[in-house]
Amino acid sequence: MTVAHTIFNQLGGNRFAFMTGSKNFTNTGKGLQFRLSRNKTVANFCIIKLNGSDLYDVEFVRAGKSYKEVSTVNGVYADQLQAVFTQVTGLYTKF
């Protein structure tokens, strides 16, 4: 199982994709990148990377003609991924 697949499952899998409207999930080698639907920030991409401490670094960016970092949360445990995602974007990951 790849790191990206593990992150996707920890976020909630297909239920996460349905609830948040996220799409275009891509394996980046050390993590997962996906496109966000409209949310309370201007971010349109989320990049989650596994760092050297076996924790995740979550980055929310606005990509288009330019690349702008909107928010970054470092050192996130697997069980905190959904809460961090909801806190930053305002999109709920489960019912």
Order of alpha helices (4+ residues) and beta strands (2+ residues): alpha-alpha-beta-beta-beta-beta-beta-alpha
